[in-house]
C-alpha cells in the first residue's frame, strides 16, 4: 500500500535505501528505549569525536567492553544478526545529529 516493500524474485525486499534506513531507525528506536547498551553509548558519546571526526577504533573498542560487561555472562549462543542490532543501537546515540550510517544488504 505504501511501497515500503517489493517482490524481488519471489522474496520480500525493501524498496529503496531511504525506506530501509527509515525502517531500521523505527525498529532501533523502539529497541533503544530500554536498552542498556544504548544508555552506555549516550553517556560516552563525547569521547568518540576527535578533530571533527569519529574515532571508529575507539567506538569499536568501547562497544566490545560494554557488550562484554552486559552480555558476556549469558549462556545463549551469539548470533551475528543480534550483534549487528546491538552495535547499531550503540552507534545511534553517538552519531545522532552529526552523521548517518548505511546498512549494507546481507547476502
HELIX and SHEET records of a PDB file:
HELIX    1   1 UNK A   17  UNK A   32  1                                  16    
HELIX    2   2 UNK A   36  UNK A   44  1                                   9    
HELIX    3   3 UNK A   45  UNK A   48  5                                   4    
HELIX    4   4 UNK A   56  UNK A   71  1                                  16    
HELIX    5   5 UNK A   80  UNK A   95  1                                  16    
SHEET    1   A 2 UNK A   5  UNK A   8  0                                        
SHEET    2   A 2 UNK A  11  UNK A  14 -1                                        
SHEET    1   B 2 UNK A  49  UNK A  50  0                                        
SHEET    2   B 2 UNK A  53  UNK A  54 -1                                        
END                                                                             
